[in-house]
Every structure is written in C-alpha cells, then in structure tokens.
Amino acid sequence: MQKKHTLRIGMILDKTFPPDPRVENEAIELINAGHEVFLFCLNYHNQKSKEVINGINVVRYKSNLIEYKLSALAYDFPLYSFLMKRKIKRFLKENKINSIHIHDIRIAEATFKTQKNTNLPIILDLHDNFPEIMKFYPHMKKFPGKYIISPKRWKKKEEYYIKKSNKVITVSGEFKEEIVKRTKVNDDKVVLVPNTINQSFYNNYTINSTIIDNYKDKFVLLYLGDTNLRRGLLTAIESINKLKNVISNIKLVIVGKNTTDYILKEKVNELKLNDYVDFEGWKNVDLFQSYILTSSICISPLYRNIQHDVAYANKLFQYMSFGKPLLVSNATAQKNLIERINSGLVHEEKNVDDFINKVITLYKDISLRNELGKNGEQFVKNEFTWDKTSKELIDLYNNLLH
C-alpha cells in the first residue's frame, strides 16, 4: 500500500502552550488530516522542553522577562526578532520542517528571517488585527511605550508580511475583506478559518454548585473575558444605575480582568453600585459553563474600532452554546453575526440608554429570550462546528502537497 504523503508543519507561537484553543484546534485538525505538527513555543516556567499533547509535538524554548518585554517592541527595536530567529532556525532544522505556520504578526519577522536561503511555504495566521489592538494597551498610553512603539510601523510590517506569505488565514469575513482592501492582495490568497468552540465545552463539563447558588435568585447580566476599557463595560456599569430601579434583583457579573479594572471599580463606587456589580476576576475556563448557566442575558458591549469591527470574540459562541440570549454592541462583525442568526439584540456602542432599553425588552419578554437563545444554540451546534469551519484550513494544506 502506498504511503500517504504528509507535511511536517512547524507552527510558530511566541507564547507558552497550553492554553491556546485556536492553535490547539488547528493543530489537531491537521494531524487528523494526516500531517505531522510541531509547535514552537516559549518556556518561562520550567515546563518540559518536549512533550506530545493531543498528538501535537510541542517543543519549548527557554525565554525570560527581558525577551517578553522586548516582544512589545518587535517592530520598533530589532533585538526581539534577532533572539527569536536563532531559536526558530534551530527548531526548523531539528524537526525537519517543510511547511511553516506563523501564529500572529509579532513573531513573523523573526520567522521570515530564517528563510533567506530556503523555499518553504509560509502561512501567516492572523488571530487579530494586532496593530489596531495595540493602540489600546495600557503601556501605549504612557512613557516610554507611547513614544517608542509605533502602531503605524507595525501595520506596515503586517502588510509587508501578508504580501510575502504564501497564504494568509483570518478569523472573520469582515477581517478578510479589510485585509484584501488594504493590502490589494488577491482574494483567494486569504483563507477564512473562524474561531469555534470545541464541542466538549458544552457537552463535557462539571457544574460548580457554589456559583449556581450565589446567583440563583438574580437576573444576571454576564460578561466573560478580557475587561480592557475598549470592551465597553463602562456602558454596562452605568446602565445598572437605572436598571436597578426596574429590575430589583439585577446583577452584573464580570468574569475576567485587566490592568484598567481600577477605572471600572471606581465607577461602581462612584455610583454606589457595589451590591449590583460583582468583579469575579479571572477564573479557570472550567468554571465558565457554571457562570453562563446562571445568566439571563450575556453581553459583549464592545466599543467600535477597526479591530472590533472585523472580529468577534469566542465568548459569543460560548454564550450561545448554552442557549442564552445575547446583547451586543453594533461593532460590525458581531452585529452582522447576531442579526444574521437572530440570537440577540444589538445596542449602539457607548449608548447607555439604548443598552438599558434592550435589557428591559429582554427582561419583560421571556419568550423572546428563549427564542433568541434557542437560535444561537442551534447555530453553534449544527452550523458553526469546528469540523465545518476548519475545512478551508485542511484544503489549504492539501493544496500545498500538490
């Protein structure tokens, strides 16, 4: 019997692993398609230098706090790419890699610099519109980051490496459209591989009775994930000041954290809302299901910007998988998604009164909440499954073999 041809794919990730659901999902799917996957990642905590996780050959390279801080300057100061280049070159050679898959733009330059005398195909997987996101990072608002880090320079580098890559992967149709329009690359060069949640998230989980008991008598507005101010939680907090007069048992539950949380907490104190807003901090993903089960409405009140308009967060699908109605801002990608499948209501970004009105609409109409929740659940479980959304990824690599 003739042996099936496979690729030895070298995934490049400038973080620790695990966790990274997108990287893991892609790697496992490629392994199931018959390829071998070797994952370059970093080691800050004395993890094993090599191990196999779900079939992925994980290879870790020691890093440190200095390198971590230099990563924020990857396209402003060349030392980070120089240090990473040496590690990547060793990784590619020792594992006989014949196809490279770069996760996000930060480590792209270091990877491309290892390829001056080779002809390996390079796939650039853009999880986010990073040059736009970085504008909102706290270190970009103060000295020295404000003066030495240039998002404009990062954007130029991103466009350069998009053009140099054999293929580019994005997470939403809106992101793909933005890239094609901005860089003038051919439409077929950019492949859409959206984030989807693993079925085990909603099929295999343990309920935390403490969380359930804490909120069983509350009308819970739930937010999961990063709490940076650009995520719009000030809108939700300010809405509670009026909503508490209409919904006496309302509770805004925020599961996540960010260095800007002190601003959110100051607003809660200023409005005397401590009895109505819970800051749970970051929690293990294993507890997410219990928080979602306690909720009446799940929210994503993002502020609009170039990044938020072209990408949607994984939390939307986590919410929907448990049949919960959503309330999201009119950031383009999530607005289009929620309206297309009719799984929630949309409010104008930063508009507290509109947010309040939409919450009250859902509060007063339990049948509407159930209908929207059911639509979202059916979408996640029947249409937006990883085996369907990953087809473009598999086709991309099968085509590389030919």
FENGI-V150018 format. One record per helix or strand of 2 or more residues. SS is the DSSP state (2 for helix, 1 for strand). FROM is the first residue (numbers start at 1). LEN is the number of residues. If there is no record, write none. Layout:
<<SS	FROM	LEN> <SS	FROM	LEN>>
This chain:
<<1	8	5> <2	21	12> <1	36	8> <1	50	4> <1	56	7> <2	65	7> <2	79	16> <1	99	5> <2	108	8> <1	121	5> <2	130	7> <2	138	3> <2	145	4> <2	151	14> <1	167	4> <2	173	11> <2	187	3> <1	190	3> <2	200	4> <2	209	7> <1	219	6> <2	229	3> <2	233	14> <1	250	6> <2	261	10> <1	277	5> <2	285	10> <1	297	4> <2	306	5> <2	315	7> <1	325	5> <2	332	10> <1	344	4> <2	352	13> <2	366	18> <2	386	4> <2	391	10>>
